[in-house]
Amino acid sequence: MTLEAVPSPLPTATAAAVTEIARLAAQSDGVNPLDERTLLHLDGEHPGDLHVLAYDGEPGTIEPSGLQSARNLIGYGALSPDGSAELVVTPSARRQGTGTAVLRTLLDHAGPRLAVWAHGRLPGADELAARLDLHISRELLFLRRPAAPLPTPTWPDGIAVRTFVPGQDDAAWLELNRQAFATHPEQGAWTQSDLTDRLNQPWFDPEGFFLATTPTGALAGFHWTKLENNEAEVYVVGVSPTHQGTGLGKALTLQGLNHLQTTKSQPQITLYVDGTNTPARRLYTSLGFTTAAQHVQYTPQSPNSAS
């Protein structure tokens, strides 16, 4: 096995090989090993990203196109500038030290900042983390709701609802998103580039991106829904700090759920919620969501250790 740690961007053939490894792992495990951000950052320039590549033998030979082949790629690790990371090993190459080697390389580069996700918390995840003395520091829950009757949203006084207009609403939405998720390690840090990446995806539909506005036209909250490959998702719901506690979050959630279930005729809807977000979990439970999977993040320091 050969390991490489390379900066962004990845060659096209390598990005395609990583996508295929992720597909095979998802097919085998029943859960996607890489999140949306990682998959979007396989292509193009993303300063600060590091890609760890594990090959069966030496890195591939040069193809007639002049690009290096990645047909013998068996493992991959992604490291973001903030230290968050993910990794995946193709199912046929597991239990051979590949995952340990990739994770150790991520740890060597990130040091104490490393925060690596295990999607689905599969049986081998805790074992691999323990091998390098990593401890669970965060929990993300994957919830699912089958189609069932939904109430009509009840809006706070003065609130109107419209849909997102790309190009017109970008800056105002980014500011609202920053305020609504000021303490969130990923969502609150979105930039115009992050937003543009998603607006350019085939699944993006402005008719499923709802904005709540005040009488002055200012944004008070939003619910961005996602429908991709017949999978319906509460992509992200956010409310301005000045409108939290008014019932706007529940109304926006119901707006999106009704859109996905009724307008788009989806038989089930999913979402992700942080394990520590008690108010959101309580709301989603009241609307019929149940936990379908658990994702955890491991860090070098135990959450019970002194900082």
C-alpha positions in Angstrom: 0.0 0.0 0.0 1.2 3.5 -0.8 -0.1 6.7 0.8 -0.2 10.2 -0.6 -1.3 13.4 1.0 -2.1 16.0 -1.7 -3.7 19.5 -1.8 -6.7 20.5 -3.8 -7.5 20.1 -6.6 -7.7 16.4 -7.3 -7.2 15.1 -10.8 -10.4 14.2 -12.5 -9.7 10.5 -12.6 -8.8 10.5 -8.9 -12.0 12.4 -8.0 -14.0 9.8 -10.0 -12.3 7.0 -8.2 -13.1 8.4 -4.8 -16.7 8.8 -5.8 -16.8 5.2 -6.9 -15.3 4.0 -3.6 -17.9 6.0 -1.7 -20.6 4.5 -3.8 -19.4 0.9 -3.1 -19.1 1.7 0.6 -22.6 3.1 0.8 -24.0 0.1 -1.1 -22.2 -2.2 1.4 -22.9 -0.3 4.6 -26.3 1.3 3.9 -24.9 4.8 4.8 -22.9 7.3 2.8 -19.3 7.5 4.1 -18.7 11.0 2.7 -20.9 14.1 3.3 -22.0 16.6 0.7 -19.2 19.1 1.4 -16.5 16.4 0.8 -18.1 15.3 -2.4 -18.4 18.8 -3.7 -14.8 19.5 -2.9 -13.4 16.6 -4.9 -13.4 18.8 -8.0 -12.1 22.3 -8.4 -9.8 24.5 -6.3 -10.6 24.5 -2.6 -7.6 26.1 -0.8 -6.7 24.5 2.5 -8.2 21.1 1.7 -6.0 18.0 2.0 -6.7 14.7 0.3 -5.2 11.4 1.6 -5.0 8.7 -1.0 -4.3 5.1 -0.3 -3.3 2.9 -3.3 -3.0 -0.9 -3.6 0.7 -0.8 -4.6 2.1 2.2 -6.3 0.0 5.1 -7.6 -1.5 4.4 -11.0 0.2 4.6 -14.3 -0.3 7.4 -16.8 -3.3 7.0 -19.0 -3.3 7.9 -22.8 -5.1 11.1 -21.8 -2.0 12.1 -19.8 -3.8 11.8 -16.4 -2.7 9.5 -13.7 -5.0 6.4 -13.4 -6.6 5.9 -10.0 -8.0 2.4 -10.7 -6.0 1.0 -7.8 -7.2 3.5 -5.2 -8.5 1.6 -2.2 -8.9 4.3 0.5 -9.5 8.1 0.8 -9.4 10.7 3.6 -10.6 14.3 3.4 -9.2 17.0 5.8 -10.8 20.5 5.9 -9.0 23.6 7.0 -10.9 23.6 10.3 -9.7 20.1 11.1 -12.9 18.2 10.3 -12.3 15.0 8.4 -13.8 11.9 6.8 -12.4 8.7 5.5 -13.6 5.7 3.5 -12.0 2.3 2.5 -13.4 0.3 -0.3 -15.2 -2.8 1.1 -12.8 -5.4 -0.5 -9.7 -3.7 1.2 -11.0 -3.5 4.7 -9.4 -5.1 7.8 -6.0 -4.8 6.2 -4.7 -1.7 7.9 -5.8 0.8 5.2 -8.2 2.7 7.4 -5.7 2.9 10.2 -3.1 4.3 7.8 -5.4 6.9 6.4 -6.6 8.0 9.8 -3.1 8.2 11.2 -2.1 10.4 8.2 -5.1 12.7 8.9 -4.0 12.9 12.5 -0.4 13.6 11.6 -1.5 16.6 9.5 -4.3 18.0 11.7 -2.9 17.2 15.2 -5.2 18.1 18.1 -7.6 19.9 15.7 -8.7 16.6 14.1 -12.4 15.9 14.2 -13.2 12.9 12.1 -16.8 11.8 11.3 -18.0 8.2 11.4 -21.3 8.1 9.5 -23.7 5.5 10.8 -21.2 4.6 13.6 -20.6 1.2 12.1 -19.1 -1.6 14.3 -15.5 -0.9 13.2 -15.6 2.9 13.8 -15.2 2.8 17.6 -12.5 0.1 17.2 -10.5 2.2 14.7 -10.9 5.4 16.8 -9.7 3.6 20.0 -6.7 2.4 18.2 -5.5 6.0 17.8 -6.9 7.2 21.2 -9.7 9.2 19.6 -12.9 9.9 21.6 -16.5 10.8 20.7 -17.0 14.6 21.0 -20.1 15.2 18.9 -23.3 13.3 17.8 -25.4 14.0 14.7 -28.7 12.1 14.4 -30.3 11.1 11.1 -34.1 11.2 11.5 -36.9 9.9 9.2 -40.6 10.6 8.9 -43.1 8.6 6.8 -45.9 10.4 5.0 -48.7 11.3 7.4 -51.2 14.2 7.9 -49.6 17.5 8.7 -51.0 20.7 10.2 -51.0 24.0 8.3 -48.3 26.4 9.4 -49.3 29.2 11.8 -47.2 32.3 11.1 -46.2 35.0 13.6 -47.8 38.4 13.1 -46.2 40.4 10.3 -44.4 37.4 8.7 -44.8 36.7 5.0 -43.3 33.8 3.0 -41.8 33.7 -0.4 -39.1 31.6 -2.2 -35.4 32.3 -2.7 -34.3 34.3 -5.7 -30.7 33.3 -6.7 -28.5 36.4 -7.2 -30.9 38.6 -5.4 -31.1 37.0 -2.0 -27.5 35.5 -1.7 -25.9 38.2 0.5 -29.0 38.6 2.8 -29.4 34.8 3.2 -25.7 34.3 4.0 -25.9 36.9 6.7 -29.0 35.4 8.2 -27.4 31.9 8.0 -24.4 33.3 9.9 -26.5 34.7 12.6 -28.8 31.7 12.9 -25.9 29.3 13.2 -23.3 31.5 15.0 -22.3 28.6 17.2 -22.5 25.9 14.6 -19.0 24.7 13.5 -20.0 24.1 9.8 -23.2 25.7 8.8 -22.5 29.2 10.2 -19.2 29.5 8.3 -20.7 29.2 4.8 -19.4 31.6 2.2 -20.7 32.7 -1.2 -18.6 29.9 -2.7 -20.3 27.4 -0.5 -23.7 28.7 -1.5 -22.9 28.9 -5.2 -21.7 25.3 -5.2 -25.1 24.2 -4.0 -27.1 26.6 -6.2 -25.4 25.0 -9.2 -26.3 21.4 -8.2 -28.8 19.6 -10.4 -31.1 19.1 -7.3 -31.4 22.8 -6.5 -35.0 24.0 -6.8 -35.8 27.6 -5.7 -39.4 26.6 -5.3 -38.4 24.5 -2.3 -36.3 27.2 -0.7 -38.6 29.2 1.6 -37.8 32.6 3.1 -39.8 34.3 5.9 -39.7 38.1 5.7 -40.7 40.9 8.0 -42.9 43.9 6.9 -39.7 45.7 5.9 -38.6 42.9 3.7 -35.8 41.7 6.0 -35.2 38.0 6.3 -36.4 36.5 9.5 -35.9 32.8 8.8 -35.8 30.1 6.1 -36.4 26.5 5.3 -34.3 25.0 2.4 -35.6 21.6 1.3 -33.7 19.2 -0.9 -35.0 16.5 -3.3 -32.3 14.4 -4.9 -32.6 10.9 -6.3 -36.1 10.7 -4.9 -34.8 11.3 -1.4 -36.6 14.2 0.3 -34.7 16.1 3.1 -35.2 19.0 5.4 -31.9 20.4 4.2 -31.6 23.3 6.7 -33.9 25.4 8.8 -32.7 28.7 10.3 -34.3 31.5 12.3 -32.9 34.9 13.1 -32.0 35.3 16.8 -34.5 38.1 17.1 -37.3 35.8 15.9 -36.4 32.7 17.9 -39.1 31.6 20.3 -41.9 33.0 18.2 -43.0 29.7 16.6 -41.4 30.7 13.3 -39.1 27.7 13.2 -42.1 25.3 13.5 -44.0 27.2 10.9 -41.1 27.1 8.5 -40.5 23.4 9.1 -44.2 22.7 8.4 -44.0 24.8 5.2 -41.2 22.7 3.9 -42.7 19.4 5.0 -46.0 20.2 3.3 -44.1 21.1 0.1 -42.2 17.8 0.0 -45.0 15.6 1.1 -47.9 17.2 -0.8 -46.5 19.1 -3.7 -43.7 16.7 -4.4 -45.6 13.6 -3.3 -42.7 12.2 -1.3 -43.4 9.1 0.8 -40.8 9.9 3.5 -38.7 12.8 4.6 -35.3 12.8 6.3 -33.1 15.3 8.2 -30.0 15.7 10.3 -30.0 17.3 13.7 -27.2 17.8 16.2 -27.5 15.6 19.3 -27.3 18.6 21.6 -30.0 20.6 19.9 -32.8 19.6 22.3 -35.4 22.2 21.1 -35.1 21.0 17.5 -35.1 17.4 18.5 -38.3 18.0 20.5 -39.9 19.7 17.6 -39.0 17.0 15.1 -40.3 14.3 17.5 -43.6 16.1 17.8 -43.9 16.1 14.0 -43.4 12.3 13.7 -39.6 12.0 13.1 -37.8 9.1 14.6 -34.0 8.3 14.8 -32.8 6.1 11.9 -29.1 6.4 12.3 -26.4 8.0 14.4 -23.3 9.8 13.2 -20.4 10.6 15.6 -17.3 12.7 15.5 -14.1 11.6 17.1 -11.3 13.9 18.4 -7.9 13.3 20.0 -9.1 14.7 23.3 -11.8 13.1 25.5 -14.8 15.3 25.9 -14.4 14.8 29.7 -10.8 16.0 29.6 -9.8 19.5 30.7 -9.1 21.9 27.9 
